[in-house]
């Protein structure tokens, strides 16, 4: 379980265009990195959350924050999701589940009384020093981007 103040686990993964993205580079390029984990592309809650980050993206950029969405969907799925909703930020394909496991967001879930293994909706705010500044584990997908933006203003 990761906590505020911990070093964010380093990773590299393919984005929606098939390019390799490394956390170490992002921490160098931005004041903050917003790393949000979501269960699945183009599903109701995940679409609301992604579109909210899209709608606030200019504000994140003004504050020097990079936004990254991570799910276990493949690159091709991310590419379609980005195109369909005109998402201006990077989505990472974690098909081998190394990132979701490193961040502790992969585990047993229950939906409609059925148990299965999947990605928990969580967000980590990472500072330029690579340390976790804030963690969100409970949120409403459509309101979450505004919460994260408010935390950047403090």
N, C-alpha and C positions, 0 to 999 in steps of 0.2 A: 504494500500500500504506500503510495507516494504522499508526501505532505508538503505544505508550504515551506519553502526554504531548501528543499532537496534539490539536488542537481537533476535537471530533466534528462531522462535517458536519451542518449544520442541515437539517431537513426538515419537511414537513407532509404528512399523509396521512389517508385516511378509516379509521376504526375499524370494528369489526364491526356497529356501529349506524348507520354512515353519518356520524358526527360527525367533524369535522376535529380532528386532534391535531397539536400542534407541539412539537418537541423543546425549543425555547427555554422554553416554558411548563413543561414537565416538569422541566427542570433547576432552575427557580425553585421548583417545588412539592415536590421531593423532595431528600433528601441525596444519593441516587444513583439513576441510571436503569440498569436492566439491559435492554439491547437485544439480544434474541436472534433470529438469523435461522435459518429452517428451510425445507426444500424444499417441503413440501406438506401441507395440512390432511388430517387423518384417514388418515394412512399410519402403518405400525407404529412407526418410530423417532420420527417427529414427534409422534405421540400419546403415546408414553412420556415424551418430553421435556416436552411441555405439561402432562401430568398430574403430573409431578414438580414443576414450578413451581407448579401448583395446590396440591399437597399441602404445599409449604413457604411458600405465599403469606402466611400469617399472620406467619411469621417475617421475611419480607422487609419486610412492612408495619411490624412492630415496629422494624426497623432504619432505617426511613424511606426504603426503596427502592421505586421504581416498577418494574414488570415490563411489558415490551412485547415481543410476538412479532411478527416481520415475515416475510411471504412474499409471493410474487407472485400468490397466489390472490385472487379478487374478494371484495368485502364480503359477498356472500350466502353464499359458502363459509365464511368466517370465522364468520358468525352461526350457521350450522349446527354448526360445530366447537365453538364456545363453548357452545352449548345442549346438545349431545350429551354433552360431558365436564364440564359445569358449571365452566368456566374463569372464575376471578374477576378476570382481568387483561385488558388490552387487546391485541387483535390488529390489526395494521395491514395494509391492502391496498396493495401496491406494484405495481399492475398495469402501470404505465408503466416500472417497473424503475429509477427514479431513485435510490431509497434503496439498493437492493442494489448498484448501480453505484458510487454515492458511497462506500460502505463497502468496496468491493472484494470482495464476496462473490458476484458473478455471474460465471460462467465455464464453461469446458469441464469436464465430468465424465465418468467412465466407470462404467458399471454393466453387469455381465454381458457384458463385452467390447464394449459398445456405447457410443459417444461421443455426448454431447448437451450442450446448454447448460442450466445451472440454477443454483440457489442453493446455496452451500456452507453447511454448518451451522457457524455462528460466533456468538460472544457478545462484546459490548463492555460493560464497566462504565464508566459515565460519571459523573463527579463533578458537584457543583453549579456548578462553574466552567465546565462544558461540555467539560472535557478528558477524554480516555480514560485511565482508571486501570489497566485490565487488559483483555487480549484472550485469548479461548479459541478455538483453531482445531481442537483435537483433544479429543473427549470421548465418553463413552458417554451416550447420551440419557437413560437412566433414572437416572444418577448425577450428571448435570451440575448440576442445581439445587442440590444439596448442596455442590458445589464452589464455586459462585458465592456461596452463603450463607456458607461458611467464609471466603471472601475479604473479605466485608463485615465480618467479626468482627475482622479484623486492623487 
